[in-house]
Amino acid sequence: AELAKAEKLKADAAKKKKKEDDTPTDPLMANTEDMIRGTTGGLVGRAANKALDDPNAASGIDSALGIMSIDGGDGVPALSKKAMFKAYEERMMPEMKQDYPGLKLSQIKEKIFQKWKKSPDNPANQAANQR
């Protein structure tokens, strides 16, 4: 009976030791080990970053700007959309002030924006009409 008790204690001690080995004492180390296991080819740090780099990756401002797309989704550059709205707003402001003399500037701008949504000058409407 004492032999069985000793074997059971050994087995319990082995289980405890295995459990302690499985759980690292430092959670940061556990996270680091998981990250290292998850990288391709066991690469770590810069080497892993370079391996994951996009083949179109740009180094430098000029090449980064060359790669970036400034489209609003419909082929018209987003910056020109903004400029087009500003020009439309400046063109419509005197007319709207004359039509609605009692409105505040923010209210006039809201009305201009509502008209802009329906305007043929709006690139979004031009794209919709071309389809």
CORVENRA-V481986 format. One record per pair of residues at least 24 apart in sequence whose C-alpha atoms are under 10 Angstrom apart, sorted by sequence separation. I is the first residue (numbers start at 1). J is the second residue. D is the distance in whole Angstrom. If there is no record, write none. Layout:
i | j | d
I | J | D
I | J | D
//
This chain:
i | j | d
88 | 112 | 8
89 | 113 | 8
92 | 116 | 10
88 | 113 | 9
89 | 115 | 10
85 | 112 | 10
88 | 115 | 10
89 | 116 | 8
85 | 113 | 8
88 | 116 | 8
85 | 116 | 7
88 | 119 | 9
84 | 116 | 10
85 | 117 | 10
88 | 121 | 8
88 | 122 | 9
85 | 121 | 9
84 | 121 | 8
85 | 122 | 7
84 | 122 | 8
85 | 123 | 10
84 | 123 | 9
81 | 121 | 10
81 | 122 | 8
81 | 123 | 7
80 | 123 | 9
81 | 124 | 9
78 | 123 | 10
77 | 123 | 10
76 | 123 | 7
75 | 123 | 9
76 | 124 | 9
74 | 123 | 8
75 | 124 | 10
74 | 124 | 8
72 | 123 | 10
73 | 124 | 10
76 | 127 | 9
72 | 124 | 9
74 | 126 | 10
75 | 127 | 9
74 | 127 | 7
74 | 128 | 10
//
